[in-house]
Amino acid sequence: MASKSKKNSPWRILEETETLARTGSWELNLKTDELICTNGVYHILDTEPGSFDINFKKGFEIVHPDDRDMASAHMREVLEKGVEYNIRKRLLTPGGKIKHVVSRAHVIRDESGEAIKLTGVFRDITSEVEENLKLRDIKNHLEQTIHSVNGIIWEASAKNLQTTYVSPQSENILGYKPEMFLTKAGFWKSLLHPDDADAVLAKSQKAADTATGTVLEYRIRNSEGTYIWLQDSLSPVIGNGKCIGLRGLMRDITPQKQTSELYNKSVDDLRKSERRFRALVQDGSDLTAAIKKDGFYGYTTPNYYNLLGYTSEELKDINAYSLVHPDDAHKLKALVKDLEPGERVKFDKYRFRDKQGKWRWMQSVCTNLLNEQSIEGYIVNSTDITDLIETQLTLKESNDRFNLINKATNDAIYDWDIIEDRFIWGDGFKRIFGHDTTGRIFRMEDWAELEHPSDKKKFHLEWKDFLDDPEQFKWQNGIRIRKGDGAYAYIEEIGHMIRDKAGKPVRMIGAIRDVSEHKQQQIRNEMQQHISRMFAQSHSSKQALHELTEYLTDYGDFGFCEVWLKGQMSSSLNLAASYASGKPGELFQKASSSIKSLIQYKKP
């Protein structure tokens, strides 16, 4: 290989141009295999110009062994078929370093058309190739991180909120492949719950118009047709000084929402804890950490400081297991030890010490990415569930107190979910009234079956007026219901109605008490007083007896009543008065009208 380096102007310009462009020119004599090149070729090979000579055969050895067959085949195509010489290959420097080059050349032919020379140029693209490899590694790292995040990462246009990117987690959380969001216009909008859609779209568009971030909570329909709750954190994507799109993270918060709704049904003395728990669910965020094989932290998200008090720099010198409660650490180590590369495991609950020394209850998902070159560790996504655990303990204590009260009182306490039409009865409903609702759903129609027929009409009219009046909250009434043994009991009912903002009944909590003994004594006293007034105010006994039969018929809801009297010296009973109410009673009275007296039977 010969070198041409002159100090005159044309060669100096060529050399400077090659240095700037990272190129080197060469010429191959196809008749003599003589190969000449400029200094640029030597620079590409990281060696001094003219440091060694080389012919065609020697120059071919500089080509990377894995690329030589390809280079020879391309040379034959150029010479035999007349295709353009344009090839990408690797060269080996004298020091053993690999250089990536693009080689292009022009074939010079004689008058007969036979190829006699090949004049070409190398362009060093090593830095570009290495940069692309780095970019590929970064891309792989980002993809792995996206796959490990317990949520859906997305991007959308600021103009019309049309989705432009959705992470693969959409299939795990919603059951839809990312392509469905990208190929179907308005697909995300069509999944929004009708009650949430207008507000969500308006707030999302406002975030895009004002280039501000926001957090939304809304319901969305999954592939099974069920609505789930999502927490969606939105942030603007800025380009050329303006918002060109939105980027966000959707997390499934359905379990937290369901817990919150259940908690809202608890008794009033837990309302303070309920607000604290709801605030935790709405304002909290996941903690993400990359933990190395030896257990030390490699990376942590900044919110470790906000929630636990540790900075990222502090955690780099701490073994993660040292912050886990000793009674829980061995369980976590065992789960991680059995975790295969690419697999993930859920740590349901364990205790974690914060900067202040307080034990916090955590729930985590750990993914083994030891085999991933860009990570070589475990990705752990954690949620602080301390308030949830404490709330559950408080609810358990409250339920235990509720059960003890049920057993100690003479009332039967109930909780009626009006929307679902489900009663939950306390122990007193079985203990006092003999009705066991275990293993079955007790509904309003079951209650109606227990009502005394004579009380139904009056009760239902009053009940309808109470339900329809949005200003009425306290219910108080007294009727007769059938007990488990078939007998009827007088009850006194007191209830509190819970209504929604529109005044519609949604729930009622109340109690019923057996007041039969008191009610029966009250009835006896009322009847004695009324009958006494009849005889005191009537002009004759016959009139008083007639009024008595009418009173007893109406009061007892009978169809017919008779009074028979017996004199002290007589052995027979004589009909003194009778009264019929309604057609059945009148028919009975007519049929028995011929019987006026009865002979009293005496034993011999």
Secondary structure, DSSP 8 states (H G I E B T S, - for coil): -EEE--SSHHHHHHHHHHHHHTEEEEEEETTT--EEEEHHHHHHTTS-TTSS---HHHHHHTB-GGGHHHHHHHHHHHHHH---EEEEEEEE-TTS-EEEEEEEEEEEE-TTS-EEEEEEEEEE-HHHHHHHHHHHHHHHHHHHHHHHSSSEEEEEETTT--EEEE-THHHHHTS--HHHHHHSTTHHHHHB-HHHHHHHHHHHHHHHHHT--EEEEEEEE-TTS-EEEEEEEEEEEEETTEEEEEEEEEEE-HHHHHHHHHHHTS-GGGHHHHHHHHHHHHH---EEEEEETTSBEEEE-THHHHHH---HHHHTTSBGGGGB-HHHHHHHHHHHHT--TT-EEEEEEEEEE-TTS-EEEEEEEEEEETT-TTT-EEEEEEEE-HHHHHHHHHHHHHHHHHHHHHHHSSEEEEEEETTTTEEEE-THHHHTT----TTS-B-HHHHHHHB-HHHHHHHHHHHHHHHH-TT--EEEEEEEEE-TTS-EEEEEEEEEEEE-TTS-EEEEEEEEEE-HHHHHHHHHHHHHHHHHHHHHH-SSHHHHHHHHHHHHHHHTT-SEEEEEE--SS-SEEEEEEEEE-HHHHHHHHHHTTT--EEE-----
